Amino acid sequence: MSEHTADAPAGTQASGVGELAREARAHTGKLRAELLSLSHAIHGAPELRFEEHAAAGRLRDALSTHGFDVEAGIGGLDTAFRASRTFGSDGPTVAVFCEYDALPGLGHGCGHNIIASAGVGGALATAALVAERAGAGRLLVLGSPGEEGGGGKVKLIEAGVLDGVDAAVMTHPAGFDAVSRTNLGRLSLEAEFTGRASHASAAPDGGRNALDAATLLLVAIGLLRQQIQDGSRIHAKVAEGGQSINIIPERARVELFVRSIDSEYLRGRLLDAVRDCVRGAAIATGTTAQFAEVAPAYDPVLPNPVLADLAVEAFGALGRPIAHGTGWSGPAGSTDMGNVSQLLPALHPYICAQPGIALHTRDFVGAAVGDGGDAAVLDGGALLATLLTTLFTRPDVLERAKAQFTASKAAA
Protein backbone atom coordinates (compact mmCIF):
# COMPACT_ATOMS: atom_id res chain seq x y z
CA MET A 1 0.00 0.00 0.00
CA SER A 2 1.40 3.37 -0.91
CA GLU A 3 1.31 6.26 1.51
CA HIS A 4 -1.77 8.40 1.13
CA THR A 5 -1.63 12.00 -0.04
CA ALA A 6 -5.12 12.65 -1.40
CA ASP A 7 -6.60 16.07 -0.78
CA ALA A 8 -9.10 16.34 2.05
CA PRO A 9 -12.79 17.01 1.39
CA ALA A 10 -13.88 20.62 1.54
CA GLY A 11 -15.75 20.06 4.80
CA THR A 12 -12.62 18.70 6.38
CA GLN A 13 -10.59 21.74 5.38
CA ALA A 14 -13.29 24.07 6.63
CA SER A 15 -13.31 22.48 10.09
CA GLY A 16 -9.51 22.63 10.45
CA VAL A 17 -9.32 18.89 11.04
CA GLY A 18 -7.81 18.25 7.62
CA GLU A 19 -4.94 20.66 8.20
CA LEU A 20 -4.36 19.19 11.65
CA ALA A 21 -4.31 15.64 10.26
CA ARG A 22 -1.74 16.59 7.64
CA GLU A 23 0.43 18.25 10.28
CA ALA A 24 0.13 15.14 12.42
CA ARG A 25 1.18 12.98 9.48
CA ALA A 26 4.21 15.20 8.95
CA HIS A 27 5.20 14.61 12.58
CA THR A 28 4.84 10.82 12.35
CA GLY A 29 6.77 10.96 9.08
CA LYS A 30 9.70 12.55 10.91
CA LEU A 31 9.56 9.62 13.35
CA ARG A 32 9.29 7.04 10.58
CA ALA A 33 12.53 5.17 11.24
CA GLU A 34 11.95 5.01 14.99
CA LEU A 35 8.30 3.96 14.78
CA LEU A 36 8.83 1.30 12.14
CA SER A 37 11.85 -0.08 13.97
CA LEU A 38 9.66 -0.36 17.08
CA SER A 39 6.86 -2.06 15.14
CA HIS A 40 9.17 -4.57 13.49
CA ALA A 41 11.00 -5.36 16.73
CA ILE A 42 7.75 -6.17 18.54
CA HIS A 43 6.57 -8.21 15.56
CA GLY A 44 9.82 -10.17 15.42
CA ALA A 45 9.67 -11.23 19.07
CA PRO A 46 6.01 -12.15 19.72
CA GLU A 47 4.98 -12.57 23.35
CA LEU A 48 1.73 -14.02 24.66
CA ARG A 49 -0.71 -12.28 26.97
CA PHE A 50 0.77 -10.97 30.20
CA GLU A 51 4.24 -12.14 29.13
CA GLU A 52 5.03 -9.10 26.95
CA HIS A 53 8.09 -7.97 28.91
CA ALA A 54 10.30 -7.10 25.94
CA ALA A 55 7.54 -5.27 24.05
CA ALA A 56 6.48 -3.27 27.09
CA GLY A 57 10.11 -2.37 27.77
CA ARG A 58 10.63 -1.12 24.22
CA LEU A 59 7.51 1.02 24.40
CA ARG A 60 8.43 2.47 27.79
CA ASP A 61 11.93 3.30 26.58
CA ALA A 62 10.63 5.03 23.46
CA LEU A 63 8.25 7.22 25.45
CA SER A 64 10.79 7.99 28.18
CA THR A 65 13.34 9.06 25.56
CA HIS A 66 10.85 11.66 24.34
CA GLY A 67 10.19 13.17 27.76
CA PHE A 68 7.20 11.19 29.03
CA ASP A 69 7.05 10.21 32.70
CA VAL A 70 6.77 6.42 32.71
CA GLU A 71 5.45 4.02 35.35
CA ALA A 72 5.81 0.26 34.94
CA GLY A 73 3.64 -2.48 36.42
CA ILE A 74 0.50 -0.42 36.93
CA GLY A 75 -2.80 -1.97 38.01
CA GLY A 76 -1.05 -5.02 39.40
CA LEU A 77 0.01 -6.17 35.92
CA ASP A 78 3.75 -6.61 35.37
CA THR A 79 3.61 -5.76 31.67
CA ALA A 80 1.20 -2.83 31.91
CA PHE A 81 2.50 0.74 31.99
CA ARG A 82 1.44 4.36 32.07
CA ALA A 83 3.34 7.18 30.37
CA SER A 84 2.17 10.74 30.94
CA ARG A 85 2.77 14.23 29.64
CA THR A 86 1.13 17.37 31.05
CA PHE A 87 0.40 20.53 29.07
CA GLY A 88 -0.43 23.78 30.84
CA SER A 89 -2.08 23.98 34.23
CA ASP A 90 -5.56 22.66 33.53
CA GLY A 91 -7.56 20.69 31.00
CA PRO A 92 -8.85 17.17 30.36
CA THR A 93 -7.11 13.85 30.84
CA VAL A 94 -7.17 11.82 27.62
CA ALA A 95 -5.69 8.35 27.10
CA VAL A 96 -4.38 6.44 24.11
CA PHE A 97 -4.06 2.67 24.47
CA CYS A 98 -1.24 0.46 23.23
CA GLU A 99 -1.71 -3.30 22.84
CA TYR A 100 1.26 -5.59 22.22
CA ASP A 101 0.41 -9.23 22.96
CA ALA A 102 0.59 -11.88 20.24
CA LEU A 103 -1.51 -14.91 19.32
CA PRO A 104 -0.56 -18.46 20.38
CA GLY A 105 1.03 -20.31 17.49
CA LEU A 106 0.52 -17.41 15.10
CA GLY A 107 2.52 -14.44 16.37
CA HIS A 108 1.26 -10.99 15.43
CA GLY A 109 -1.66 -12.10 13.30
CA CYS A 110 -3.77 -9.40 14.93
CA GLY A 111 -1.24 -6.66 14.24
CA HIS A 112 -0.74 -5.50 17.81
CA ASN A 113 2.73 -4.35 16.82
CA ILE A 114 0.93 -1.75 14.67
CA ILE A 115 -1.40 -0.77 17.52
CA ALA A 116 1.51 -0.22 19.90
CA SER A 117 3.69 1.72 17.47
CA ALA A 118 0.82 3.86 16.18
CA GLY A 119 -0.07 4.62 19.80
CA VAL A 120 3.46 5.82 20.51
CA GLY A 121 3.55 7.81 17.26
CA GLY A 122 0.20 9.38 18.05
CA ALA A 123 1.34 10.37 21.52
CA LEU A 124 4.61 11.90 20.32
CA ALA A 125 2.89 13.84 17.54
CA THR A 126 0.22 15.03 19.98
CA ALA A 127 2.83 16.34 22.38
CA ALA A 128 4.29 18.50 19.61
CA LEU A 129 0.95 19.65 18.21
CA VAL A 130 -0.57 20.57 21.57
CA ALA A 131 2.55 22.50 22.57
CA GLU A 132 2.39 24.46 19.30
CA ARG A 133 -1.25 25.35 20.02
CA ALA A 134 -0.81 26.14 23.73
CA GLY A 135 -3.32 23.42 24.59
CA ALA A 136 -3.85 22.17 28.12
CA GLY A 137 -4.43 18.81 29.73
CA ARG A 138 -2.82 15.50 30.59
CA LEU A 139 -2.00 12.89 27.96
CA LEU A 140 -1.74 9.27 29.06
CA VAL A 141 -0.30 6.40 27.07
CA LEU A 142 -1.68 3.25 28.68
CA GLY A 143 0.05 -0.01 27.91
CA SER A 144 -2.67 -2.64 28.24
CA PRO A 145 -1.38 -6.22 28.00
CA GLY A 146 -3.36 -9.39 27.49
CA GLU A 147 -6.08 -8.19 25.11
CA GLU A 148 -6.16 -11.61 23.46
CA GLY A 149 -8.45 -13.22 26.01
CA GLY A 150 -6.89 -11.84 29.18
CA GLY A 151 -8.90 -8.65 29.59
CA GLY A 152 -6.00 -6.36 30.41
CA LYS A 153 -8.12 -3.22 30.12
CA VAL A 154 -10.78 -4.75 32.37
CA LYS A 155 -8.15 -5.35 35.02
CA LEU A 156 -6.88 -1.78 34.66
CA ILE A 157 -10.42 -0.46 35.04
CA GLU A 158 -10.92 -2.56 38.17
CA ALA A 159 -7.64 -1.22 39.57
CA GLY A 160 -8.81 2.38 39.10
CA VAL A 161 -6.29 3.24 36.38
CA LEU A 162 -8.99 4.95 34.30
CA ASP A 163 -10.41 6.99 37.17
CA GLY A 164 -10.44 10.65 36.13
CA VAL A 165 -9.88 9.92 32.43
CA ASP A 166 -12.20 11.99 30.23
CA ALA A 167 -11.87 10.09 26.93
CA ALA A 168 -9.79 7.33 25.36
CA VAL A 169 -8.79 6.26 21.85
CA MET A 170 -6.76 3.62 20.05
CA THR A 171 -6.57 2.26 16.51
CA HIS A 172 -6.52 -1.32 15.26
CA PRO A 173 -5.22 -2.63 11.93
CA ALA A 174 -7.56 -4.51 9.60
CA GLY A 175 -8.26 -5.15 5.94
CA PHE A 176 -10.25 -1.92 5.63
CA ASP A 177 -10.48 1.62 7.00
CA ALA A 178 -13.44 2.25 9.33
CA VAL A 179 -14.31 4.61 12.15
CA SER A 180 -16.23 1.94 14.06
CA ARG A 181 -17.24 -1.69 13.99
CA THR A 182 -19.93 -3.76 15.66
CA ASN A 183 -17.68 -5.49 18.19
CA LEU A 184 -19.49 -8.09 20.26
CA GLY A 185 -19.64 -8.66 23.98
CA ARG A 186 -17.97 -11.91 25.01
CA LEU A 187 -17.99 -14.39 27.86
CA SER A 188 -15.00 -16.71 28.35
CA LEU A 189 -16.31 -19.99 29.74
CA GLU A 190 -15.13 -23.48 30.61
CA ALA A 191 -17.05 -26.73 31.02
CA GLU A 192 -15.28 -29.50 32.91
CA PHE A 193 -16.73 -33.01 32.89
CA THR A 194 -15.75 -35.69 35.40
CA GLY A 195 -16.53 -39.34 34.76
CA ARG A 196 -14.96 -42.63 35.81
CA ALA A 197 -11.83 -44.22 34.36
CA SER A 198 -11.91 -47.83 33.26
CA HIS A 199 -10.13 -50.15 30.82
CA ALA A 200 -11.57 -49.27 27.44
CA SER A 201 -11.52 -52.88 26.18
CA ALA A 202 -11.56 -55.16 29.24
CA ALA A 203 -14.11 -53.25 31.34
CA PRO A 204 -15.80 -50.54 29.25
CA ASP A 205 -19.07 -50.88 31.18
CA GLY A 206 -17.31 -49.70 34.32
CA GLY A 207 -16.46 -46.33 32.86
CA ARG A 208 -18.20 -42.99 32.54
CA ASN A 209 -16.76 -41.23 29.50
CA ALA A 210 -16.04 -37.54 30.08
CA LEU A 211 -14.88 -37.13 26.47
CA ASP A 212 -18.27 -38.38 25.28
CA ALA A 213 -19.82 -35.59 27.35
CA ALA A 214 -17.53 -33.06 25.70
CA THR A 215 -18.47 -34.44 22.28
CA LEU A 216 -22.18 -34.18 23.05
CA LEU A 217 -21.65 -30.60 24.21
CA LEU A 218 -20.08 -29.67 20.87
CA VAL A 219 -22.97 -31.32 19.01
CA ALA A 220 -25.56 -29.56 21.17
CA ILE A 221 -23.90 -26.20 20.62
CA GLY A 222 -23.79 -26.85 16.89
CA LEU A 223 -27.54 -27.42 16.87
CA LEU A 224 -28.20 -24.46 19.18
CA ARG A 225 -26.56 -22.04 16.75
CA GLN A 226 -29.56 -22.23 14.41
CA GLN A 227 -31.81 -20.76 17.10
CA ILE A 228 -29.68 -17.91 18.47
CA GLN A 229 -30.19 -14.22 17.73
CA ASP A 230 -28.42 -12.48 14.88
CA GLY A 231 -25.24 -10.81 16.08
CA SER A 232 -24.38 -13.75 18.35
CA ARG A 233 -21.63 -16.37 18.11
CA ILE A 234 -20.55 -19.49 20.00
CA HIS A 235 -17.11 -21.12 19.63
CA ALA A 236 -15.77 -24.13 21.51
CA LYS A 237 -12.82 -26.49 21.52
CA VAL A 238 -11.85 -29.55 23.54
CA ALA A 239 -8.87 -28.50 25.63
CA GLU A 240 -8.48 -31.80 27.45
CA GLY A 241 -9.94 -35.21 26.65
CA GLY A 242 -7.93 -38.04 28.16
CA GLN A 243 -4.33 -39.18 28.07
CA SER A 244 -4.38 -42.81 26.94
CA ILE A 245 -6.44 -44.44 24.21
CA ASN A 246 -7.11 -47.58 26.29
CA ILE A 247 -8.46 -45.70 29.31
CA ILE A 248 -11.98 -44.31 29.23
CA PRO A 249 -11.40 -40.58 29.82
CA GLU A 250 -12.18 -39.59 33.38
CA ARG A 251 -11.83 -35.87 32.75
CA ALA A 252 -12.55 -33.60 29.80
CA ARG A 253 -12.48 -29.85 29.51
CA VAL A 254 -14.12 -27.63 26.89
CA GLU A 255 -13.22 -23.96 26.45
CA LEU A 256 -15.92 -21.68 25.04
CA PHE A 257 -16.42 -18.12 23.84
CA VAL A 258 -20.03 -16.95 23.78
CA ARG A 259 -20.64 -13.60 22.09
CA SER A 260 -23.48 -11.19 21.34
CA ILE A 261 -24.02 -7.54 20.51
CA ASP A 262 -26.82 -7.57 23.12
CA SER A 263 -25.37 -7.74 26.63
CA GLU A 264 -28.70 -8.62 28.27
CA TYR A 265 -29.30 -11.49 25.84
CA LEU A 266 -25.69 -12.64 26.23
CA ARG A 267 -25.87 -12.98 30.01
CA GLY A 268 -29.49 -14.12 29.98
CA ARG A 269 -31.07 -16.43 27.43
CA LEU A 270 -27.91 -17.28 25.50
CA LEU A 271 -25.81 -18.16 28.54
CA ASP A 272 -28.71 -20.17 29.98
CA ALA A 273 -29.02 -22.13 26.72
CA VAL A 274 -25.32 -22.99 26.70
CA ARG A 275 -25.52 -24.00 30.36
CA ASP A 276 -28.40 -26.33 29.49
CA CYS A 277 -26.24 -27.91 26.78
CA VAL A 278 -23.55 -28.60 29.38
CA ARG A 279 -26.07 -30.04 31.83
CA GLY A 280 -27.68 -32.23 29.18
CA ALA A 281 -24.33 -33.63 28.03
CA ALA A 282 -23.49 -34.57 31.61
CA ILE A 283 -26.85 -36.26 32.22
CA ALA A 284 -26.64 -38.24 28.99
CA THR A 285 -23.21 -39.66 29.84
CA GLY A 286 -23.58 -40.16 33.58
CA THR A 287 -20.85 -37.63 34.30
CA THR A 288 -20.80 -34.50 36.42
CA ALA A 289 -20.10 -31.02 35.08
CA GLN A 290 -18.67 -27.76 36.35
CA PHE A 291 -19.38 -24.63 34.30
CA ALA A 292 -17.77 -21.27 35.00
CA GLU A 293 -16.45 -17.99 33.62
CA VAL A 294 -12.66 -18.15 33.48
CA ALA A 295 -11.61 -14.69 32.24
CA PRO A 296 -12.96 -11.14 32.32
CA ALA A 297 -16.06 -10.56 30.20
CA TYR A 298 -15.75 -8.17 27.25
CA ASP A 299 -18.52 -5.61 26.71
CA PRO A 300 -19.82 -4.56 23.29
CA VAL A 301 -18.22 -1.38 21.97
CA LEU A 302 -20.48 1.64 22.58
CA PRO A 303 -20.23 3.93 19.53
CA ASN A 304 -19.57 7.63 19.97
CA PRO A 305 -20.72 9.45 16.80
CA VAL A 306 -19.04 12.71 17.83
CA LEU A 307 -15.61 11.08 17.92
CA ALA A 308 -16.47 8.94 14.90
CA ASP A 309 -17.34 11.98 12.77
CA LEU A 310 -14.04 13.57 13.74
CA ALA A 311 -12.23 10.40 12.67
CA VAL A 312 -14.05 10.38 9.32
CA GLU A 313 -12.63 13.82 8.57
CA ALA A 314 -9.15 12.78 9.65
CA PHE A 315 -9.28 9.63 7.50
CA GLY A 316 -10.22 11.73 4.49
CA ALA A 317 -7.38 14.15 5.05
CA LEU A 318 -4.97 11.21 5.24
CA GLY A 319 -6.14 9.98 1.85
CA ARG A 320 -8.22 7.18 3.32
CA PRO A 321 -11.79 8.30 2.53
CA ILE A 322 -14.63 6.25 4.00
CA ALA A 323 -18.41 6.68 3.96
CA HIS A 324 -19.24 9.44 6.44
CA GLY A 325 -20.47 8.15 9.77
CA THR A 326 -20.91 4.55 8.66
CA GLY A 327 -17.68 2.72 9.37
CA TRP A 328 -18.16 -1.01 8.98
CA SER A 329 -20.86 -3.19 10.53
CA GLY A 330 -20.11 -6.71 9.32
CA PRO A 331 -19.27 -9.72 11.51
CA ALA A 332 -16.79 -8.83 14.21
CA GLY A 333 -14.83 -10.16 17.13
CA SER A 334 -14.57 -8.73 20.63
CA THR A 335 -12.23 -6.35 22.42
CA ASP A 336 -11.69 -5.18 25.98
CA MET A 337 -11.86 -1.65 24.54
CA GLY A 338 -15.59 -2.34 24.71
CA ASN A 339 -15.38 -2.15 28.51
CA VAL A 340 -13.61 1.20 28.22
CA SER A 341 -16.29 2.50 25.84
CA GLN A 342 -18.98 1.63 28.40
CA LEU A 343 -17.14 3.71 31.02
CA LEU A 344 -16.26 6.90 29.13
CA PRO A 345 -16.26 8.40 25.60
CA ALA A 346 -14.02 6.20 23.47
CA LEU A 347 -13.20 5.37 19.87
CA HIS A 348 -11.68 2.22 18.36
CA PRO A 349 -11.25 2.90 14.61
CA TYR A 350 -9.71 0.44 12.16
CA ILE A 351 -6.90 1.30 9.76
CA CYS A 352 -6.15 -0.74 6.67
CA ALA A 353 -2.89 -2.70 6.59
CA GLN A 354 -3.76 -4.61 3.42
CA PRO A 355 -7.13 -4.44 1.64
CA GLY A 356 -9.41 -7.44 2.09
CA ILE A 357 -7.14 -9.42 4.40
CA ALA A 358 -8.55 -11.03 7.55
CA LEU A 359 -7.20 -10.80 11.09
CA HIS A 360 -5.88 -13.88 12.91
CA THR A 361 -4.44 -15.37 9.72
CA ARG A 362 -0.90 -16.12 8.57
CA ASP A 363 -1.45 -13.65 5.75
CA PHE A 364 -1.97 -10.90 8.30
CA VAL A 365 1.23 -11.85 10.11
CA GLY A 366 3.10 -10.84 6.95
CA ALA A 367 0.94 -7.79 6.26
CA ALA A 368 1.65 -6.42 9.74
CA VAL A 369 5.24 -5.63 8.69
CA GLY A 370 4.61 -5.10 4.99
CA ASP A 371 4.37 -1.76 3.23
CA GLY A 372 0.70 -1.46 4.14
CA GLY A 373 1.36 -2.32 7.76
CA ASP A 374 4.09 0.30 7.93
CA ALA A 375 1.74 2.88 6.38
CA ALA A 376 -0.85 1.93 9.01
CA VAL A 377 1.65 2.72 11.77
CA LEU A 378 2.35 6.21 10.40
CA ASP A 379 -1.21 7.05 9.32
CA GLY A 380 -2.63 5.44 12.45
CA GLY A 381 -0.38 7.60 14.60
CA ALA A 382 -1.51 10.67 12.66
CA LEU A 383 -5.16 9.69 13.10
CA LEU A 384 -4.70 9.31 16.84
CA ALA A 385 -2.80 12.59 17.10
CA THR A 386 -5.61 14.37 15.26
CA LEU A 387 -8.20 13.00 17.68
CA LEU A 388 -6.11 13.66 20.77
CA THR A 389 -5.03 17.17 19.80
CA THR A 390 -8.61 18.14 19.00
CA LEU A 391 -9.76 16.96 22.43
CA PHE A 392 -7.02 19.01 24.10
CA THR A 393 -7.61 22.18 22.07
CA ARG A 394 -11.38 22.08 21.40
CA PRO A 395 -13.28 21.84 24.71
CA ASP A 396 -16.57 21.97 22.80
CA VAL A 397 -15.76 18.71 21.00
CA LEU A 398 -14.98 16.89 24.24
CA GLU A 399 -18.17 18.20 25.84
CA ARG A 400 -20.24 17.00 22.89
CA ALA A 401 -18.53 13.60 23.06
CA LYS A 402 -19.38 13.38 26.76
CA ALA A 403 -22.99 14.39 26.10
CA GLN A 404 -23.23 11.76 23.37
CA PHE A 405 -21.83 9.13 25.74
CA THR A 406 -24.39 10.03 28.41
CA ALA A 407 -27.24 9.90 25.89
CA SER A 408 -26.09 6.56 24.48
CA LYS A 409 -25.83 5.00 27.94
CA ALA A 410 -29.30 6.26 28.84
CA ALA A 411 -30.75 4.76 25.66
CA ALA A 412 -29.03 1.38 26.08
GIUR-V107225 format. One record per backbone hydrogen bond with DSSP energy under -1.0 kcal/mol. NH is the residue of the N-H (numbers start at 1). CO is the residue of the C=O. E is the energy in kcal/mol with one decimal. If there is no record, write none. Layout:
# GIUR-V107225
nh: (NH	NH)
co: (CO	CO)
e: (E	E)
This chain:
# GIUR-V107225
nh: (13	14	15	18	20	21	22	23	24	25	26	27	28	29	30	31	32	35	36	37	38	39	40	41	42	43	44	51	53	56	57	58	59	60	61	62	63	64	65	67	68	69	71	73	77	80	81	82	83	84	85	87	94	95	96	97	98	102	103	106	107	109	114	115	116	117	118	119	120	121	122	123	124	125	126	127	128	129	130	131	132	133	134	135	136	137	138	139	140	141	142	143	144	149	150	155	156	157	158	159	160	161	163	165	166	168	169	170	172	174	178	183	184	185	186	187	189	190	191	192	193	194	195	196	200	203	206	207	208	210	213	214	215	216	217	218	219	220	221	222	223	224	225	226	227	228	233	235	237	239	240	247	248	252	253	254	255	256	257	258	259	260	261	266	267	268	270	272	273	274	275	276	277	278	279	280	281	282	283	284	285	287	288	290	292	294	298	308	309	310	311	312	313	314	315	316	317	318	319	320	326	328	338	341	342	343	344	347	350	351	353	356	357	360	365	366	367	368	369	370	374	375	376	377	378	379	380	381	382	383	384	385	386	387	388	389	390	391	392	393	394	397	398	399	400	401	402	403	404	405	406	407	408	409	410	411	412)
co: (9	10	11	12	16	17	18	19	20	21	22	23	24	25	26	27	29	31	32	33	34	35	36	37	38	39	40	48	51	52	53	54	55	56	57	58	59	60	61	64	63	84	82	80	74	77	143	71	141	69	139	137	138	167	140	169	142	47	107	103	103	107	111	111	112	113	114	115	116	117	118	119	120	121	122	123	124	125	126	127	128	129	131	130	392	87	92	85	94	83	96	81	98	147	146	151	152	153	154	155	157	156	160	162	93	345	95	347	349	351	350	181	333	260	298	258	256	292	254	290	252	288	250	208	246	199	203	204	196	249	209	210	211	212	213	214	215	216	217	218	219	220	221	223	224	225	259	257	255	253	253	244	198	193	240	191	237	189	235	187	233	185	231	262	263	264	265	268	269	270	271	272	273	274	275	276	277	278	279	280	281	282	194	192	190	188	186	304	305	306	307	308	309	310	311	312	313	314	316	315	323	180	335	337	338	340	340	168	178	172	174	175	354	109	361	362	363	364	366	367	370	371	372	373	374	375	376	377	378	379	380	381	382	383	384	385	386	387	388	389	390	394	394	395	396	397	398	399	400	401	402	403	404	405	406	407	408)
e: (-1.9	-2.4	-1.6	-1.6	-1.9	-2.9	-2.1	-2.2	-2.7	-2.3	-1.7	-1.9	-2.4	-2.0	-1.6	-1.0	-1.4	-3.0	-2.7	-1.9	-2.0	-2.4	-2.6	-2.1	-2.2	-2.2	-2.2	-2.4	-1.8	-2.5	-2.1	-2.3	-2.2	-2.6	-2.5	-2.2	-2.1	-2.7	-2.4	-1.9	-2.2	-2.4	-3.0	-2.0	-1.9	-1.6	-1.2	-2.4	-2.3	-2.5	-1.9	-3.4	-2.3	-2.4	-2.5	-2.1	-2.5	-2.9	-2.9	-1.6	-2.2	-1.6	-1.2	-1.6	-2.5	-1.9	-2.9	-2.1	-2.0	-2.7	-2.9	-2.1	-2.6	-2.4	-2.2	-2.3	-1.5	-2.6	-3.1	-1.5	-2.0	-1.2	-1.0	-2.5	-1.0	-2.9	-2.9	-3.1	-2.6	-3.1	-2.4	-2.7	-2.6	-2.7	-1.1	-2.1	-2.0	-2.5	-2.5	-1.5	-1.7	-2.3	-1.3	-2.0	-3.2	-1.9	-2.1	-1.2	-2.3	-1.7	-2.4	-2.2	-2.8	-2.6	-2.9	-2.8	-2.8	-2.1	-2.7	-2.8	-2.9	-2.5	-3.5	-2.0	-2.1	-1.3	-1.5	-1.6	-2.1	-2.7	-1.4	-1.9	-2.5	-2.7	-2.1	-2.0	-2.1	-2.8	-2.5	-2.1	-1.9	-2.4	-1.8	-1.1	-2.2	-1.0	-1.9	-2.6	-2.1	-2.5	-1.6	-1.4	-2.9	-2.0	-2.4	-2.9	-2.4	-2.6	-2.2	-2.1	-3.3	-1.8	-1.3	-2.5	-2.3	-1.1	-2.3	-2.5	-2.2	-2.1	-2.5	-2.2	-1.7	-2.0	-2.6	-2.9	-2.1	-1.9	-2.4	-2.5	-1.0	-1.9	-2.3	-2.2	-2.0	-2.4	-2.5	-2.5	-2.7	-1.5	-2.1	-2.2	-1.7	-2.0	-3.0	-2.1	-2.1	-1.5	-1.6	-2.9	-1.7	-1.9	-1.7	-2.4	-1.1	-1.7	-1.8	-1.4	-3.2	-2.4	-3.0	-2.6	-1.7	-2.6	-1.3	-1.4	-2.1	-2.1	-1.4	-1.3	-2.5	-2.3	-2.0	-1.6	-1.8	-3.2	-2.1	-2.1	-1.8	-2.7	-2.5	-2.5	-2.2	-2.1	-3.0	-2.7	-1.8	-1.9	-1.7	-1.8	-2.2	-1.1	-1.4	-2.4	-2.1	-2.3	-2.4	-2.4	-2.5	-2.2	-2.5	-2.3	-2.6	-2.4	-2.0	-1.7	-1.0)
